[in-house]
Amino acid sequence: MHPSTHRTTTTQPPGRLVVLALSVLLVLGLAVPAAALPTAGEDLPADDGDGQPLDESHGMESIGAEEAALAPEYPTTDDPRVGLPGGPGNTAGEASLNMQRLASMPLAPGASTNSDLAFFERDGRRYAVSGNYNGFNLYDVTDPAAPVHTTSVICPGSQNDVSVHGNLLFMSVESTAAKIDCSAGGGATAETRFRGIRIWDISDLTTPVQLPGVQTCRGSHTHTIVTKPGVEDTLWIYVSMTSSVRAATELPGCSSASSLVDPNTSNFSITVIEVPLAAPETAAIVNRNARIMSTCGDNSCEADHANGSLNGLAFPNPQPNYPEGSGREPGGQSASQTSACHDITSYPAIGLAAGACQGDGLLLDITDPPNPRRIANVRDFNFAYWHSATFNNDGTKVIFTDEWGGGSGARCRATDPLSWGANAIFDIVQTPDGPTMEWRSYFKLPMVQTAQENCVAHNGSLVPVPGRDIMVQAWYQGGTTVFDFTDSANPVEIAYFDRGPVDPTRLLTGGFWSSYWWNGTIVGNEIARGVDTFALTPSPALTQLELDAARQVVTSTTNVQHQQPIVWPTTYLTVRAWHAAADRAGVLAANTSANVKKFVDRAEAATSPASRNNAAAQLRAVSNQVSGDSSQEVGLRNALLALADVVAR
């Protein structure tokens, strides 16, 4: 969810691109205090009317977007998820496709508003960390059909998004009521308040111990672990901050001033924390104001702050073809001025991060973790609030989500376009000047949801099927969906699970905050109902072979916003899954496909040293027939060669 932010209503006439030009006359976006978010099950205010029809103009500064924006589409009522009866817990009606609910754990005692998830293994057991506005809970999910709640830590301070590294657990806190000692009851003072990154020692899973954390000027709405390949003794945390700025009298160095006035403003930046893993209690800020929103994309142009260099992503003035003061008429989207990031996803193996930063989607160079640098950005006036990001495994695509309505609004109604509150899928294209992002499509839940269900794109992760780009994603009370974006211009939904509203008579907060795949299971953190586990079931869209191949991928730790390369073991199953993906994509000639099958089957049947050596030679030979440069052919070719090496041993 996101709090209230400084918002500028902007629209674009057809064909006109946004000019990312600095205007020193712009009143620069001073942060405003975060709005108090309703807790799970609390009544929401009346809808603010954002759900107006989309005008046939657009504002996508990205290749190909004009055509998409000129023909808005709307959700269907012809779907099993439409009209499900409501009710708390598992009393609501359910609809599912190729997805089976395995177990449901009720909201843990003392928990309020489940938020993000992280995962780790310890002593042969598998654990999910479920953050919530009152702390965090540990669940043993070794048997996903029978999860066990093992540990509860009460420590109020929204959002309490969590991540794990070894014996350390990190937690984001932005609430002005949060206290250093985790006590409840409000009344925090400058001396007792905690806003920033809490650090917990979870060596003893039954009794986590809070270590000295790191206070920041705007708290921490979310955070991202960043590592550097080859560096084992240190990690960095990128702190995304969307709340109010503390007074300098409370935390020295903080400033809420406009960037035209104060080069040290806490706006227009993220904060970078360095954590020495041998002494995590000494974690400290190493870059208080990493200027990824500046005109130069980093801190090198701070000296030019008098000319507005820190606000390098300033919005243009509202376009004159709409009535002054009513920019949404006849339907322009309300978009956010970029002065902060909501969430960042790092992918250290490719040296990049994707920043979802209010009014922009950013591509960051993170090869020097303390000093991130913006290398590309995109803007889309179908997007109200850039919320989160996910790379595909190859690092050739990135998905950004739009949290239109802040997560507490109903944004999947019949009047809500499929390009609003959606995912935008971009290809990452290499150019002589570096990588850029080119828009390919939108993806949104295809069906209508009621005005009593908060529904918009939220957190998800990759499903590790060889040769395919598949994502599972939470949509609050829109449920959980699984979609294939291998063809980035034509994403397709292939599985889902949904419940009816928490209350069919009024809009209450609920639904899935995060739905993530981990080690063969989907775990969903449901705001009001608790924690659910799911299994994907085979279908023509995702076969048993492909599911079995995906379940081979096992990680000891997963923090979804710290992406790690998916690596499949060298097995016949892996090769066959790559082969299936290549056939599905239509990139193999029929005789080549037949030869691949024949020689893989023959290799698996070989038993004697001579027959195995012969089979290995045939695998290498058939790999030469897979000569194309599509991702499926490259993956299949490499898998065949790796299998040949194993067979020949």
TARA-V868160 format. One record per pair of residues at least 4 apart in sequence whose C-alpha atoms are under 6 Angstrom apart, sorted by sequence separation. I is the first residue (numbers start at 1). J is the second residue. If there is no record, write none. Layout:
i->I j->J
i->I j->J
This chain:
i->38 j->42
i->87 j->91
i->121 j->125
i->132 j->136
i->164 j->168
i->188 j->192
i->189 j->193
i->248 j->252
i->259 j->263
i->276 j->280
i->293 j->297
i->305 j->309
i->328 j->332
i->357 j->361
i->391 j->395
i->405 j->409
i->412 j->416
i->430 j->434
i->431 j->435
i->475 j->479
i->517 j->521
i->526 j->530
i->538 j->542
i->539 j->543
i->544 j->548
i->580 j->584
i->631 j->635
i->633 j->637
i->60 j->65
i->87 j->92
i->121 j->126
i->131 j->136
i->164 j->169
i->188 j->193
i->248 j->253
i->257 j->262
i->275 j->280
i->292 j->297
i->304 j->309
i->305 j->310
i->322 j->327
i->327 j->332
i->328 j->333
i->347 j->352
i->356 j->361
i->392 j->397
i->430 j->435
i->475 j->480
i->517 j->522
i->526 j->531
i->538 j->543
i->582 j->587
i->588 j->593
i->606 j->611
i->628 j->633
i->629 j->634
i->86 j->92
i->130 j->136
i->141 j->147
i->163 j->169
i->202 j->208
i->248 j->254
i->259 j->265
i->292 j->298
i->347 j->353
i->355 j->361
i->366 j->372
i->391 j->397
i->429 j->435
i->474 j->480
i->485 j->491
i->516 j->522
i->525 j->531
i->538 j->544
i->606 j->612
i->85 j->92
i->120 j->127
i->130 j->137
i->140 j->147
i->163 j->170
i->201 j->208
i->291 j->298
i->346 j->353
i->355 j->362
i->365 j->372
i->391 j->398
i->429 j->436
i->463 j->470
i->473 j->480
i->484 j->491
i->516 j->523
i->524 j->531
i->85 j->93
i->119 j->127
i->129 j->137
i->140 j->148
i->162 j->170
i->201 j->209
i->227 j->235
i->257 j->265
i->275 j->283
i->291 j->299
i->345 j->353
i->354 j->362
i->365 j->373
i->390 j->398
i->428 j->436
i->462 j->470
i->463 j->471
i->473 j->481
i->484 j->492
i->515 j->523
i->524 j->532
i->84 j->93
i->119 j->128
i->129 j->138
i->139 j->148
i->162 j->171
i->177 j->186
i->200 j->209
i->256 j->265
i->274 j->283
i->345 j->354
i->354 j->363
i->364 j->373
i->390 j->399
i->428 j->437
i->462 j->471
i->472 j->481
i->483 j->492
i->515 j->524
i->523 j->532
i->118 j->128
i->119 j->129
i->128 j->138
i->139 j->149
i->161 j->171
i->200 j->210
i->226 j->236
i->255 j->265
i->256 j->266
i->274 j->284
i->344 j->354
i->353 j->363
i->364 j->374
i->389 j->399
i->427 j->437
i->461 j->471
i->472 j->482
i->483 j->493
i->514 j->524
i->523 j->533
i->58 j->69
i->118 j->129
i->128 j->139
i->139 j->150
i->160 j->171
i->161 j->172
i->177 j->188
i->200 j->211
i->225 j->236
i->226 j->237
i->245 j->256
i->255 j->266
i->273 j->284
i->344 j->355
i->353 j->364
i->363 j->374
i->364 j->375
i->389 j->400
i->426 j->437
i->427 j->438
i->461 j->472
i->471 j->482
i->482 j->493
i->483 j->494
i->514 j->525
i->522 j->533
i->117 j->129
i->127 j->139
i->138 j->150
i->160 j->172
i->180 j->192
i->199 j->211
i->225 j->237
i->254 j->266
i->273 j->285
i->344 j->356
i->352 j->364
i->363 j->375
i->388 j->400
i->426 j->438
i->460 j->472
i->471 j->483
i->482 j->494
i->513 j->525
i->522 j->534
i->603 j->615
i->117 j->130
i->127 j->140
i->138 j->151
i->160 j->173
i->179 j->192
i->180 j->193
i->224 j->237
i->272 j->285
i->273 j->286
i->343 j->356
i->352 j->365
i->363 j->376
i->388 j->401
i->426 j->439
i->460 j->473
i->470 j->483
i->482 j->495
i->512 j->525
i->513 j->526
i->521 j->534
i->56 j->70
i->81 j->95
i->126 j->140
i->127 j->141
i->137 j->151
i->159 j->173
i->179 j->193
i->180 j->194
i->199 j->213
i->224 j->238
i->272 j->286
i->295 j->309
i->342 j->356
i->351 j->365
i->352 j->366
i->362 j->376
i->387 j->401
i->426 j->440
i->459 j->473
i->460 j->474
i->470 j->484
i->481 j->495
i->482 j->496
i->512 j->526
i->521 j->535
i->623 j->637
i->116 j->131
i->126 j->141
i->137 j->152
i->158 j->173
i->178 j->193
i->179 j->194
i->198 j->213
i->223 j->238
i->272 j->287
i->294 j->309
i->341 j->356
i->342 j->357
i->351 j->366
i->362 j->377
i->386 j->401
i->387 j->402
i->425 j->440
i->459 j->474
i->469 j->484
i->481 j->496
i->511 j->526
i->553 j->568
i->115 j->131
i->126 j->142
i->157 j->173
i->158 j->174
i->178 j->194
i->197 j->213
i->223 j->239
i->271 j->287
i->294 j->310
i->341 j->357
i->351 j->367
i->361 j->377
i->386 j->402
i->387 j->403
i->425 j->441
i->458 j->474
i->469 j->485
i->480 j->496
i->511 j->527
i->114 j->131
i->115 j->132
i->125 j->142
i->136 j->153
i->158 j->175
i->197 j->214
i->223 j->240
i->271 j->288
i->294 j->311
i->295 j->312
i->340 j->357
i->361 j->378
i->385 j->402
i->404 j->421
i->424 j->441
i->458 j->475
i->469 j->486
i->480 j->497
i->510 j->527
i->114 j->132
i->135 j->153
i->157 j->175
i->196 j->214
i->222 j->240
i->271 j->289
i->294 j->312
i->360 j->378
i->385 j->403
i->403 j->421
i->424 j->442
i->457 j->475
i->468 j->486
i->479 j->497
i->510 j->528
i->113 j->132
i->135 j->154
i->196 j->215
i->220 j->239
i->221 j->240
i->270 j->289
i->271 j->290
i->293 j->312
i->360 j->379
i->383 j->402
i->385 j->404
i->402 j->421
i->423 j->442
i->456 j->475
i->479 j->498
i->112 j->132
i->113 j->133
i->134 j->154
i->135 j->155
i->195 j->215
i->196 j->216
i->220 j->240
i->221 j->241
i->269 j->289
i->270 j->290
i->338 j->358
i->384 j->404
i->402 j->422
i->423 j->443
i->455 j->475
i->112 j->133
i->134 j->155
i->135 j->156
i->157 j->178
i->174 j->195
i->220 j->241
i->269 j->290
i->338 j->359
i->422 j->443
i->455 j->476
i->620 j->641
i->112 j->134
i->134 j->156
i->156 j->178
i->173 j->195
i->269 j->291
i->336 j->358
i->337 j->359
i->401 j->423
i->422 j->444
i->455 j->477
i->111 j->134
i->133 j->156
i->173 j->196
i->196 j->219
i->218 j->241
i->336 j->359
i->400 j->423
i->454 j->477
i->455 j->478
i->133 j->157
i->195 j->219
i->196 j->220
i->400 j->424
i->453 j->477
i->549 j->573
i->133 j->158
i->172 j->197
i->218 j->243
i->268 j->293
i->399 j->424
i->549 j->574
i->619 j->644
i->133 j->159
i->171 j->197
i->218 j->244
i->359 j->385
i->399 j->425
i->418 j->444
i->133 j->160
i->155 j->182
i->171 j->198
i->218 j->245
i->358 j->385
i->359 j->386
i->132 j->160
i->170 j->198
i->217 j->245
i->358 j->386
i->398 j->426
i->616 j->644
i->131 j->160
i->170 j->199
i->217 j->246
i->357 j->386
i->397 j->426
i->4 j->34
i->131 j->161
i->169 j->199
i->240 j->270
i->356 j->386
i->397 j->427
i->3 j->34
i->4 j->35
i->131 j->162
i->169 j->200
i->239 j->270
i->356 j->387
i->396 j->427
i->397 j->428
i->520 j->551
i->546 j->577
i->616 j->647
i->3 j->35
i->168 j->200
i->239 j->271
i->356 j->388
i->396 j->428
i->616 j->648
i->168 j->201
i->238 j->271
i->477 j->510
i->167 j->201
i->168 j->202
i->238 j->272
i->414 j->448
i->477 j->511
i->167 j->202
i->237 j->272
i->413 j->448
i->421 j->456
i->422 j->457
i->476 j->511
i->519 j->554
i->612 j->647
i->613 j->648
i->167 j->203
i->237 j->273
i->412 j->448
i->413 j->449
i->421 j->457
i->476 j->512
i->612 j->648
i->217 j->254
i->236 j->273
i->412 j->449
i->413 j->450
i->476 j->513
i->236 j->274
i->382 j->420
i->474 j->512
i->236 j->275
i->474 j->513
i->235 j->275
i->474 j->514
i->234 j->275
i->410 j->451
i->474 j->515
i->103 j->145
i->234 j->276
i->263 j->305
i->473 j->515
i->14 j->57
i->18 j->61
i->102 j->145
i->234 j->277
i->410 j->453
i->412 j->455
i->13 j->57
i->17 j->61
i->233 j->277
i->345 j->389
i->410 j->454
i->411 j->455
i->116 j->161
i->118 j->163
i->174 j->219
i->260 j->305
i->342 j->387
i->343 j->388
i->409 j->454
i->410 j->455
i->411 j->456
i->12 j->58
i->173 j->219
i->174 j->220
i->260 j->306
i->408 j->454
i->12 j->59
i->173 j->220
i->174 j->221
i->172 j->220
i->260 j->308
i->440 j->488
i->441 j->489
i->453 j->501
i->172 j->221
i->335 j->384
i->440 j->489
i->172 j->222
i->334 j->384
i->582 j->632
i->403 j->456
i->403 j->457
i->452 j->506
i->453 j->507
i->151 j->206
i->452 j->507
i->459 j->514
i->460 j->515
i->461 j->516
i->401 j->457
i->460 j->516
i->578 j->636
i->190 j->250
i->376 j->436
i->575 j->639
i->212 j->281
i->211 j->281
i->268 j->339
i->269 j->340
i->267 j->339
i->268 j->340
i->40 j->113
i->570 j->643
i->39 j->113
i->298 j->373
i->297 j->373
i->297 j->374
i->292 j->373
i->465 j->546
i->292 j->374
i->465 j->550
i->464 j->550
i->242 j->340
i->240 j->341
i->240 j->342
i->240 j->343
i->466 j->577
i->467 j->578
i->466 j->578
i->467 j->581
i->222 j->343
i->467 j->632
i->34 j->243
i->33 j->243
i->33 j->244
i->32 j->244
i->31 j->244
i->345 j->561
i->346 j->562
i->347 j->563
i->345 j->562
i->28 j->258
i->55 j->331
i->54 j->331
i->53 j->331
i->52 j->331
i->24 j->308
i->22 j->314
i->10 j->318
i->9 j->327
i->61 j->379
i->60 j->379
i->60 j->380
i->11 j->332
i->59 j->380
i->60 j->381
i->59 j->381
i->9 j->334
i->9 j->335
i->8 j->335
i->8 j->336
i->7 j->336
i->7 j->337
i->224 j->561
i->225 j->562
i->75 j->414
i->74 j->417
i->73 j->417
i->74 j->418
i->73 j->418
i->51 j->416
i->77 j->447
i->75 j->446
i->76 j->447
i->77 j->448
i->75 j->447
i->76 j->448
i->75 j->448
i->63 j->438
i->62 j->438
i->63 j->439
i->62 j->439
i->163 j->559
i->98 j->495
i->97 j->495
i->115 j->513
i->116 j->514
i->97 j->496
i->96 j->496
i->96 j->497
i->95 j->497
i->95 j->498
i->2 j->406
i->94 j->498
i->1 j->406
i->94 j->499
i->1 j->407
i->93 j->499
i->92 j->499
i->93 j->500
i->92 j->500
i->114 j->527
i->86 j->500
i->88 j->502
i->113 j->527
i->85 j->500
i->86 j->501
i->87 j->502
i->84 j->500
i->86 j->502
i->87 j->503
i->86 j->503
i->86 j->504
i->107 j->529
i->106 j->529
i->107 j->530
i->106 j->530
i->105 j->530
i->105 j->531
i->104 j->531
i->104 j->532
i->103 j->532
i->103 j->533
i->102 j->533
i->102 j->534
i->101 j->534
i->100 j->534
i->100 j->535
i->121 j->556
i->99 j->535
i->120 j->556
i->99 j->536
i->120 j->557
i->98 j->536
i->99 j->537
i->119 j->557
i->98 j->537
i->119 j->558
i->89 j->529
i->118 j->559
i->44 j->507
i->44 j->508
i->43 j->508
i->42 j->508
i->41 j->508
i->41 j->509
i->40 j->509
i->40 j->510
i->40 j->528
